[in-house]
């Protein structure tokens, strides 16, 4: 939770290593604490009873909205104008991953754990340059912040960040060069992201074993399964040569082991690996971290997984119910926890991959038959046994599996290519920023006002004005109404309308 070293010390260590990266600066530049060129305003803890999602009042910027740039939450209570955020204002998330962005939405309110950073004098520091440079310092602070649960960023740490201070004219040249390069890079990133999304959606469609049959051309569809006391909805059309079966008709379905903390210190019980919900993903198994558990030997034998077993999740987020994949014997003697079901196909009735592919495509059925608690969704063992499963003739199953695997291999290659493109784009983005902060992206101009003179001017003007870095206001006054303002308050520090701000999600 606490930052164990100051931002100044972090930068000093980075510079001493001669690999300062995003914390670099050209030797002719100075450094200036953020608090000397900008005000940091912490958001206010607005009362949740005035939150709504129907558009009543003003949009409320919560920490999850910083990067995505939109909000679904509105606040209909009273507020102080200082907590208004205008389009073009700089905001920073102060929990978890410390992220900076430029707000591009409508006039909104600044909620707690989000701060607004306002450059006092654009004749000293270009706000666009601040957005470009700040994320690297936030990342360094985040890496140095110890945490048991969620990391927190203080406004004091923000104010102490020793920002690089190039001559003002050079700041402008750097921003213009970065915007030119990064706009093209971001266009490529958007295309790669769109390609990945499309390939994933197509993959989900292809991996449904009913793909190609759920069309009116199936003149005589198979009869639906016998009623099972579940909400089956409209099932896909399948050929009459296929059949609908309840999962319990073709497989033995069991729940897993519930962890008994009292038994975990008993050395007489065998210790075996066991799979949790996090291990069982949609269409694959994540075995990077496999936990162990002590259980009676009889239970370990009873729940030991075999090659071909189909694993299905019992709980979690509602859209994750029933997700899973087949077990291929990757970890010897592994069992599964109670939140993971195991379906063991009887008499080779259906290929395990066909069963798992269909279960992964049956999100609507799991949503309709699951139940929701306050935080988690789940589906009972008795319900999942009633899952309707389309079963092709045994002679056709091998060809269907081969066809789907061929198509999936092509799509997986496309997804891998898109990911590599995004990874290269991220590396190129970082390289551009490092070049910019090392003073290698644009040329230095001897006619520019030196950074040392600019720093002296900043401090002299602040001393003459008697200014000190403003602290976040802890308790705003209550306004007399909650109406949205007709126009931004006169004290707004929104940047010039001719400015073009680039958000940099590093």
Buried (B, 14 or more C-beta within 10 A) or exposed (E): EEBEEBBEBBBBBBBEEEEBBBBBBBEBBBBBBBBBBBBBBBBBEBEEEBBBEEEEBBBBBBBBBBBEBEBEBBBBBBBBBBBBBBBBBBBBBBBBBBBBBBBEBEBBBBBBBBBBBBBBEBEBBBBBBBBBBBBBBBBBBBEBBEEEEEBBBBBBBBBBBBBBBBBBBBBBBBBEBBBEBBEEBBEBBEEBBEBBEBBBEBBBEBBBBBBEBBEEEBEEBBEEBEEBEBEBEEBBBBBEEBBBBBBBBBBEBBBBBEBEEEEEEEEEBBBBBBBBBEBBBBBEBEEEEBEEBBBBEEBBEEBBBEEBBBBBBBBBEBEBBBBBBBBEEEBEEBBBBBBBBBBBBEEEBBBBBBBBBBBBBBBEBBBEBBEEEEEEBBBBEEBBBBBBBBBBEEEEBEEBBEBBEEBBEEBEEBBEBBBEBBEBBBEBBBEBBBBBBBBEBBEBEEEBEEBEEBBEBBEEBBEEEEEEBBBBEEEBEEEEEBEBEEEBEEEBBBBEEEBEBBBBEB
